[in-house]
């Protein structure tokens, strides 16, 4: 069973600290995971808008059609 508060591992008498999340880890996740996924979704949304409005001649696209 994995414990959240387990004792540090000892190697040759030296305590090895356990992993921890830092501000740098958050920055790396945002930069290398969240930003590329958000950019990809933005490009796919623009592609869907272009196909729907420009090629198919629809007057609106997306949630705006449902609300208005």
C-alpha positions as CSV (number, residue, x, y, z in Angstrom):
1,X,0.0,0.0,0.0
2,X,1.3,3.4,-0.9
3,X,1.5,5.9,2.0
4,X,1.5,9.6,1.7
5,X,3.7,10.2,4.7
6,X,6.2,7.3,4.5
7,X,9.7,7.5,6.1
8,X,12.6,8.5,3.8
9,X,14.6,5.6,2.3
10,X,18.0,5.1,3.8
11,X,21.0,4.2,1.5
12,X,24.3,3.4,3.3
13,X,23.1,5.4,6.3
14,X,22.1,8.5,4.3
15,X,18.4,9.5,4.2
16,X,17.1,10.1,0.7
17,X,14.3,12.6,0.7
18,X,11.1,11.5,-1.0
19,X,9.7,13.2,-4.1
20,X,7.9,16.5,-3.7
21,X,6.1,18.8,-6.0
22,X,7.7,22.3,-6.5
23,X,6.9,25.5,-8.3
24,X,9.2,24.4,-11.1
25,X,7.2,21.2,-11.5
26,X,4.0,23.3,-11.9
27,X,5.7,25.6,-14.4
28,X,7.0,22.6,-16.5
29,X,3.5,21.0,-16.5
30,X,1.9,24.2,-17.6
31,X,4.6,24.9,-20.2
32,X,5.0,21.5,-21.7
33,X,1.6,19.9,-21.2
34,X,-1.2,22.5,-20.7
35,X,0.0,25.0,-23.2
36,X,0.5,22.6,-26.2
37,X,-2.9,21.0,-25.5
38,X,-4.6,24.3,-25.3
39,X,-2.9,25.5,-28.5
40,X,-4.0,22.3,-30.3
41,X,-7.6,22.7,-29.1
42,X,-7.6,26.3,-30.3
43,X,-6.4,25.3,-33.7
44,X,-9.0,22.5,-34.0
45,X,-11.7,25.0,-32.9
46,X,-10.6,27.5,-35.6
47,X,-10.6,24.7,-38.2
48,X,-14.1,23.7,-37.2
49,X,-15.2,27.3,-37.4
50,X,-13.7,27.7,-40.8
51,X,-15.3,24.6,-42.2
52,X,-18.7,25.4,-40.7
53,X,-18.9,29.1,-41.5
54,X,-16.8,29.5,-44.7
55,X,-17.2,26.2,-46.5
56,X,-20.7,25.1,-45.4
57,X,-22.2,28.6,-45.3
58,X,-23.6,28.4,-41.8
59,X,-24.5,31.7,-40.2
60,X,-23.2,30.8,-36.8
61,X,-21.0,28.3,-35.1
62,X,-20.8,26.6,-31.7
63,X,-22.5,27.6,-28.5
64,X,-23.6,30.9,-29.9
65,X,-26.1,29.1,-32.1
66,X,-27.6,27.4,-29.1
67,X,-27.9,30.5,-27.0
68,X,-29.0,33.0,-29.7
